[in-house]
């Protein structure tokens, strides 16, 4: 499932998305909204465009919600690209990873902001958040293989860096194996992801996918991949870039209000109202109220 949901005061995410296109809805500043990014794909896995608000239903805790805000189009994006540069990536795997990462950056719009994190025993920001995609590409070219893979620590550190950013966020991260030597556990990274507003796309090279990869994708609304060959990486990143290019943003006020001071997990399910089309909807599976 792909998307982001959060409970917010003023509809900041929706306002930013709508600012780049014709006005669709107005929001009062005292309304508590839950925002959900969703992607719809057809039987071939291609993104579906042109759907309207009436084509969607949103359920919270299995209770249908009234969609009060809707936007469709290419929303501004903030994306972090996590590149495994551990010693096991030395040689051809790292070279292919560099080429794929650079191809991914070229597919971003000039207004999209990105950052590059080199993953080893540390999470090193080798290119800070900006829209200087050419500069980030040069930083990727300079990567060399080093150390081991502290994947969980890198994911948590990158989500922390993305946290203050507004609007649509994504973390695309790839590694050639399971986590080694992270201080954080898989439970820690899943808990951090629950509190994040970023879509997470874990990509694993090889035969051993970290147990948390699929959970991170489903929990945050991203998508996980297991690649047998590093040569598949460029095509996979192109698929992610294409999916991020067009999404739907749905907003609603929970029919069952959140109790003040209550902290609870609320499930979300998004569906297209005409299932005969064979469309598949991917959207975040819930949020924690606070």
C-alpha positions as a Markdown table, in Angstrom:
| # | Residue | x | y | z |
|---|---|---|---|---|
| 1 | Unk | 0.0 | 0.0 | 0.0 |
| 2 | Unk | 1.2 | 3.4 | -0.8 |
| 3 | Unk | 0.4 | 6.6 | 1.0 |
| 4 | Unk | 0.7 | 8.8 | 4.0 |
| 5 | Unk | -1.8 | 9.5 | 6.7 |
| 6 | Unk | -1.5 | 11.9 | 9.5 |
| 7 | Unk | -3.8 | 13.8 | 11.9 |
| 8 | Unk | -3.2 | 17.5 | 11.6 |
| 9 | Unk | -4.7 | 20.9 | 12.6 |
| 10 | Unk | -4.6 | 23.2 | 9.6 |
| 11 | Unk | -4.6 | 21.1 | 6.4 |
| 12 | Unk | -0.9 | 21.8 | 5.7 |
| 13 | Unk | -0.2 | 18.9 | 3.4 |
| 14 | Unk | -3.3 | 19.4 | 1.4 |
| 15 | Unk | -2.8 | 23.2 | 1.2 |
| 16 | Unk | 0.7 | 22.7 | -0.2 |
| 17 | Unk | -0.5 | 20.1 | -2.7 |
| 18 | Unk | -3.4 | 22.3 | -3.9 |
| 19 | Unk | -1.2 | 25.4 | -4.2 |
| 20 | Unk | 0.4 | 24.0 | -7.3 |
| 21 | Unk | -2.9 | 23.4 | -9.1 |
| 22 | Unk | -6.4 | 24.9 | -9.5 |
| 23 | Unk | -8.2 | 25.3 | -6.2 |
| 24 | Unk | -10.4 | 22.2 | -5.4 |
| 25 | Unk | -11.4 | 22.8 | -1.8 |
| 26 | Unk | -11.1 | 25.2 | 1.1 |
| 27 | Unk | -10.2 | 24.2 | 4.6 |
| 28 | Unk | -10.9 | 25.9 | 8.0 |
| 29 | Unk | -8.0 | 26.1 | 10.3 |
| 30 | Unk | -9.8 | 24.5 | 13.2 |
| 31 | Unk | -10.6 | 21.2 | 11.5 |
| 32 | Unk | -8.7 | 18.1 | 12.4 |
| 33 | Unk | -8.0 | 16.2 | 9.2 |
| 34 | Unk | -6.5 | 12.9 | 8.4 |
| 35 | Unk | -4.6 | 13.0 | 5.1 |
| 36 | Unk | -3.9 | 9.9 | 3.0 |
| 37 | Unk | -1.8 | 9.6 | -0.1 |
| 38 | Unk | -2.9 | 6.7 | -2.4 |
| 39 | Unk | -1.7 | 5.2 | -5.7 |
| 40 | Unk | -4.0 | 3.3 | -7.9 |
| 41 | Unk | -2.5 | 0.8 | -10.4 |
| 42 | Unk | -4.1 | -1.3 | -13.2 |
| 43 | Unk | -3.7 | -5.0 | -14.0 |
| 44 | Unk | -0.3 | -4.3 | -15.6 |
| 45 | Unk | 0.9 | -2.4 | -12.5 |
| 46 | Unk | 0.8 | 1.0 | -14.3 |
| 47 | Unk | -0.5 | 4.1 | -12.3 |
| 48 | Unk | -4.1 | 5.0 | -13.0 |
| 49 | Unk | -4.9 | 8.7 | -13.6 |
| 50 | Unk | -8.1 | 10.7 | -14.0 |
| 51 | Unk | -10.0 | 9.3 | -11.1 |
| 52 | Unk | -12.4 | 11.6 | -9.1 |
| 53 | Unk | -13.3 | 11.9 | -5.5 |
| 54 | Unk | -16.5 | 9.9 | -6.1 |
| 55 | Unk | -14.3 | 6.9 | -7.2 |
| 56 | Unk | -12.9 | 6.4 | -3.7 |
| 57 | Unk | -14.1 | 5.2 | -0.3 |
| 58 | Unk | -12.1 | 5.6 | 2.9 |
| 59 | Unk | -12.6 | 3.5 | 6.0 |
| 60 | Unk | -11.2 | 4.2 | 9.4 |
| 61 | Unk | -11.5 | 1.3 | 11.9 |
| 62 | Unk | -13.9 | -0.3 | 9.3 |
| 63 | Unk | -16.2 | 2.7 | 9.5 |
| 64 | Unk | -16.8 | 4.6 | 6.2 |
| 65 | Unk | -15.6 | 8.2 | 6.3 |
| 66 | Unk | -16.8 | 11.3 | 4.4 |
| 67 | Unk | -14.0 | 12.5 | 2.1 |
| 68 | Unk | -13.9 | 16.3 | 2.6 |
| 69 | Unk | -10.8 | 17.1 | 0.6 |
| 70 | Unk | -9.4 | 15.6 | -2.6 |
| 71 | Unk | -6.5 | 16.4 | -4.9 |
| 72 | Unk | -5.0 | 14.6 | -7.8 |
| 73 | Unk | -1.8 | 15.3 | -9.6 |
| 74 | Unk | 2.0 | 15.6 | -9.2 |
| 75 | Unk | 2.4 | 16.9 | -5.7 |
| 76 | Unk | 5.7 | 18.4 | -4.5 |
| 77 | Unk | 8.0 | 15.6 | -3.2 |
| 78 | Unk | 10.7 | 15.4 | -0.6 |
| 79 | Unk | 12.6 | 12.1 | -1.0 |
| 80 | Unk | 15.6 | 10.6 | 0.7 |
| 81 | Unk | 17.7 | 8.0 | -1.2 |
| 82 | Unk | 19.6 | 5.6 | 1.0 |
| 83 | Unk | 22.5 | 3.9 | -0.8 |
| 84 | Unk | 24.2 | 0.9 | 0.7 |
| 85 | Unk | 28.0 | 1.4 | 0.3 |
| 86 | Unk | 29.1 | -1.3 | 2.7 |
| 87 | Unk | 32.1 | -3.5 | 1.9 |
| 88 | Unk | 29.9 | -6.3 | 0.5 |
| 89 | Unk | 28.8 | -3.8 | -2.3 |
| 90 | Unk | 32.4 | -3.4 | -3.6 |
| 91 | Unk | 32.9 | -3.6 | -7.3 |
| 92 | Unk | 30.2 | -4.1 | -9.8 |
| 93 | Unk | 27.2 | -4.0 | -7.4 |
| 94 | Unk | 28.2 | -0.5 | -6.1 |
| 95 | Unk | 28.8 | 0.7 | -9.7 |
| 96 | Unk | 25.4 | -0.4 | -10.8 |
| 97 | Unk | 23.8 | 1.1 | -7.6 |
| 98 | Unk | 25.5 | 4.4 | -8.4 |
| 99 | Unk | 24.2 | 4.4 | -12.0 |
| 100 | Unk | 20.6 | 3.5 | -10.8 |
| 101 | Unk | 20.6 | 6.1 | -8.2 |
| 102 | Unk | 21.7 | 8.8 | -10.6 |
| 103 | Unk | 19.0 | 7.7 | -13.1 |
| 104 | Unk | 16.4 | 8.0 | -10.3 |
| 105 | Unk | 17.5 | 11.5 | -9.5 |
| 106 | Unk | 17.2 | 12.5 | -13.2 |
| 107 | Unk | 13.5 | 11.4 | -13.1 |
| 108 | Unk | 12.7 | 13.8 | -10.3 |
| 109 | Unk | 11.1 | 17.2 | -11.2 |
| 110 | Unk | 13.3 | 20.3 | -10.8 |
| 111 | Unk | 11.0 | 21.4 | -7.9 |
| 112 | Unk | 11.4 | 18.0 | -6.0 |
| 113 | Unk | 13.8 | 18.1 | -3.2 |
| 114 | Unk | 16.1 | 15.1 | -2.4 |
| 115 | Unk | 18.9 | 14.0 | -0.2 |
| 116 | Unk | 21.4 | 11.1 | -0.4 |
| 117 | Unk | 22.4 | 9.0 | 2.6 |
| 118 | Unk | 25.3 | 6.6 | 2.3 |
| 119 | Unk | 24.7 | 3.5 | 4.5 |
| 120 | Unk | 27.5 | 1.7 | 6.2 |
| 121 | Unk | 28.2 | 1.4 | 9.9 |
| 122 | Unk | 26.9 | 5.0 | 9.9 |
| 123 | Unk | 24.3 | 7.0 | 8.0 |
| 124 | Unk | 26.3 | 9.7 | 6.3 |
| 125 | Unk | 24.4 | 12.5 | 4.5 |
| 126 | Unk | 26.7 | 12.9 | 1.5 |
| 127 | Unk | 24.2 | 15.3 | -0.3 |
| 128 | Unk | 21.9 | 17.4 | 1.9 |
| 129 | Unk | 18.3 | 18.1 | 1.2 |
| 130 | Unk | 17.9 | 20.4 | -1.9 |
| 131 | Unk | 16.8 | 20.4 | -5.5 |
| 132 | Unk | 20.4 | 20.3 | -6.7 |
| 133 | Unk | 20.1 | 16.9 | -8.3 |
| 134 | Unk | 23.2 | 17.3 | -10.4 |
| 135 | Unk | 25.3 | 17.9 | -7.3 |
| 136 | Unk | 23.8 | 14.9 | -5.6 |
| 137 | Unk | 24.6 | 12.8 | -8.6 |
| 138 | Unk | 28.3 | 13.9 | -8.3 |
| 139 | Unk | 28.3 | 12.9 | -4.6 |
| 140 | Unk | 27.0 | 9.5 | -5.5 |
| 141 | Unk | 29.8 | 9.1 | -8.1 |
| 142 | Unk | 32.4 | 9.6 | -5.3 |
| 143 | Unk | 31.1 | 6.8 | -3.1 |
| 144 | Unk | 33.4 | 3.9 | -2.3 |
| 145 | Unk | 32.7 | 0.7 | -0.5 |
| 146 | Unk | 33.4 | 0.7 | 3.2 |
| 147 | Unk | 32.5 | -1.0 | 6.5 |
| 148 | Unk | 29.3 | -3.0 | 7.4 |
| 149 | Unk | 25.5 | -2.4 | 7.1 |
| 150 | Unk | 23.7 | -0.7 | 10.0 |
| 151 | Unk | 20.5 | -0.5 | 8.1 |
| 152 | Unk | 18.0 | 0.0 | 10.9 |
| 153 | Unk | 20.0 | 2.9 | 12.4 |
| 154 | Unk | 20.2 | 4.5 | 8.9 |
| 155 | Unk | 16.4 | 4.3 | 8.4 |
| 156 | Unk | 15.7 | 5.8 | 11.8 |
| 157 | Unk | 18.2 | 8.6 | 11.3 |
| 158 | Unk | 16.9 | 9.4 | 7.9 |
| 159 | Unk | 13.3 | 9.5 | 9.1 |
| 160 | Unk | 14.4 | 11.8 | 11.9 |
| 161 | Unk | 15.8 | 14.1 | 9.2 |
| 162 | Unk | 12.7 | 14.1 | 7.1 |
| 163 | Unk | 10.4 | 14.7 | 10.1 |
| 164 | Unk | 10.2 | 18.5 | 10.1 |
| 165 | Unk | 9.6 | 18.7 | 6.3 |
| 166 | Unk | 6.1 | 19.5 | 5.0 |
| 167 | Unk | 4.2 | 17.8 | 2.3 |
| 168 | Unk | 4.7 | 14.4 | 0.6 |
| 169 | Unk | 7.8 | 12.5 | 1.7 |
| 170 | Unk | 9.4 | 9.2 | 0.7 |
| 171 | Unk | 12.4 | 7.2 | 1.7 |
| 172 | Unk | 13.9 | 4.9 | -0.9 |
| 173 | Unk | 16.5 | 2.6 | 0.6 |
| 174 | Unk | 18.4 | -0.4 | -0.7 |
| 175 | Unk | 20.9 | -2.8 | 0.7 |
| 176 | Unk | 22.4 | -6.2 | -0.3 |
| 177 | Unk | 21.7 | -8.0 | 2.9 |
| 178 | Unk | 20.3 | -8.1 | 6.4 |
| 179 | Unk | 21.1 | -5.5 | 9.0 |
| 180 | Unk | 24.4 | -5.9 | 10.8 |
| 181 | Unk | 25.5 | -4.0 | 14.0 |
| 182 | Unk | 22.6 | -1.5 | 14.2 |
| 183 | Unk | 22.0 | -0.3 | 17.8 |
| 184 | Unk | 18.3 | -0.3 | 16.9 |
| 185 | Unk | 16.2 | -3.4 | 16.5 |
| 186 | Unk | 13.6 | -4.3 | 13.9 |
| 187 | Unk | 10.9 | -3.4 | 16.5 |
| 188 | Unk | 12.5 | 0.0 | 17.0 |
| 189 | Unk | 12.5 | 0.8 | 13.3 |
| 190 | Unk | 8.9 | -0.3 | 12.9 |
| 191 | Unk | 7.8 | 1.9 | 15.8 |
| 192 | Unk | 9.7 | 4.8 | 14.3 |
| 193 | Unk | 8.0 | 4.3 | 11.0 |
| 194 | Unk | 4.6 | 4.3 | 12.6 |
| 195 | Unk | 5.3 | 7.9 | 13.7 |
| 196 | Unk | 6.7 | 9.0 | 10.3 |
| 197 | Unk | 4.9 | 10.6 | 7.5 |
| 198 | Unk | 7.2 | 9.2 | 4.8 |
| 199 | Unk | 6.4 | 6.4 | 2.4 |
| 200 | Unk | 9.2 | 3.8 | 2.7 |
| 201 | Unk | 10.4 | 1.7 | -0.3 |
| 202 | Unk | 12.9 | -1.0 | 0.9 |
| 203 | Unk | 14.8 | -2.7 | -1.9 |
| 204 | Unk | 16.9 | -5.8 | -1.1 |
| 205 | Unk | 19.6 | -7.1 | -3.4 |
| 206 | Unk | 20.3 | -10.8 | -3.1 |
| 207 | Unk | 18.4 | -13.6 | -1.6 |
| 208 | Unk | 17.9 | -12.5 | 2.1 |
| 209 | Unk | 15.3 | -9.9 | 2.6 |
| 210 | Unk | 15.3 | -8.3 | 6.1 |
| 211 | Unk | 12.1 | -9.5 | 7.9 |
| 212 | Unk | 11.0 | -5.9 | 8.5 |
| 213 | Unk | 11.2 | -4.8 | 4.8 |
| 214 | Unk | 7.7 | -5.8 | 3.8 |
| 215 | Unk | 6.3 | -4.6 | 7.1 |
| 216 | Unk | 7.9 | -1.1 | 6.6 |
| 217 | Unk | 6.4 | -0.9 | 3.2 |
| 218 | Unk | 2.9 | -1.9 | 4.3 |
| 219 | Unk | 2.9 | 0.2 | 7.4 |
| 220 | Unk | 4.0 | 3.4 | 5.8 |
| 221 | Unk | 2.3 | 2.9 | 2.4 |
| 222 | Unk | 5.4 | 2.1 | 0.4 |
| 223 | Unk | 6.4 | -1.0 | -1.5 |
| 224 | Unk | 9.1 | -3.5 | -1.0 |
| 225 | Unk | 11.3 | -5.3 | -3.6 |
| 226 | Unk | 13.6 | -8.3 | -3.6 |
| 227 | Unk | 16.1 | -8.3 | -6.5 |
| 228 | Unk | 18.2 | -11.2 | -7.4 |
| 229 | Unk | 20.5 | -9.2 | -9.6 |
| 230 | Unk | 21.9 | -5.6 | -9.1 |
| 231 | Unk | 21.2 | -5.0 | -12.8 |
| 232 | Unk | 17.5 | -4.9 | -11.9 |
| 233 | Unk | 18.0 | -1.9 | -9.6 |
| 234 | Unk | 17.7 | 0.8 | -12.3 |
| 235 | Unk | 14.4 | -0.6 | -13.5 |
| 236 | Unk | 13.1 | -0.9 | -10.0 |
| 237 | Unk | 14.0 | 2.7 | -9.1 |
| 238 | Unk | 12.3 | 3.8 | -12.3 |
| 239 | Unk | 9.2 | 2.0 | -11.2 |
| 240 | Unk | 9.2 | 3.8 | -7.9 |
| 241 | Unk | 9.8 | 7.2 | -9.5 |
| 242 | Unk | 6.9 | 6.6 | -11.9 |
| 243 | Unk | 4.6 | 5.7 | -9.0 |
| 244 | Unk | 5.6 | 8.7 | -7.0 |
| 245 | Unk | 4.9 | 11.0 | -10.0 |
| 246 | Unk | 1.2 | 10.6 | -9.7 |
| 247 | Unk | -0.9 | 10.0 | -6.6 |
| 248 | Unk | -4.2 | 10.9 | -5.0 |
| 249 | Unk | -4.5 | 12.9 | -1.8 |
| 250 | Unk | -7.7 | 12.2 | 0.3 |
| 251 | Unk | -8.6 | 14.1 | 3.4 |
| 252 | Unk | -11.3 | 13.4 | 6.0 |
| 253 | Unk | -12.4 | 14.3 | 9.5 |
| 254 | Unk | -12.8 | 11.1 | 11.6 |
| 255 | Unk | -16.5 | 10.2 | 12.1 |
| 256 | Unk | -15.5 | 9.0 | 15.5 |
| 257 | Unk | -13.6 | 11.9 | 17.1 |
| 258 | Unk | -10.3 | 11.3 | 18.7 |
| 259 | Unk | -10.5 | 11.7 | 22.5 |
| 260 | Unk | -8.4 | 14.5 | 23.7 |
| 261 | Unk | -5.1 | 13.1 | 25.1 |
| 262 | Unk | -5.9 | 9.6 | 23.8 |
| 263 | Unk | -3.2 | 7.7 | 22.0 |
| 264 | Unk | -4.5 | 4.8 | 19.8 |
| 265 | Unk | -3.9 | 3.1 | 16.5 |
| 266 | Unk | -6.6 | 3.7 | 13.9 |
| 267 | Unk | -6.6 | 1.5 | 10.8 |
| 268 | Unk | -7.2 | 3.0 | 7.3 |
| 269 | Unk | -8.5 | 1.2 | 4.2 |
| 270 | Unk | -8.9 | 2.9 | 0.9 |
| 271 | Unk | -10.8 | 1.3 | -2.0 |
| 272 | Unk | -12.0 | 2.2 | -5.5 |
| 273 | Unk | -15.8 | 2.1 | -5.7 |
| 274 | Unk | -15.8 | 0.2 | -9.0 |
| 275 | Unk | -13.8 | -3.0 | -8.3 |
| 276 | Unk | -14.7 | -4.5 | -11.7 |
| 277 | Unk | -12.0 | -2.3 | -13.2 |
| 278 | Unk | -9.4 | -4.5 | -11.6 |
| 279 | Unk | -7.6 | -1.6 | -10.1 |
| 280 | Unk | -5.4 | -2.0 | -7.0 |
| 281 | Unk | -5.2 | 0.7 | -4.4 |
| 282 | Unk | -2.2 | 1.1 | -2.1 |
| 283 | Unk | -2.5 | 3.5 | 0.8 |
| 284 | Unk | -1.1 | 3.6 | 4.3 |
| 285 | Unk | -2.8 | 1.2 | 6.7 |
| 286 | Unk | -3.3 | 3.5 | 9.7 |
| 287 | Unk | -2.0 | 6.2 | 12.0 |
| 288 | Unk | -1.5 | 6.7 | 15.7 |
| 289 | Unk | -3.8 | 9.4 | 17.2 |
| 290 | Unk | -2.3 | 11.8 | 19.7 |
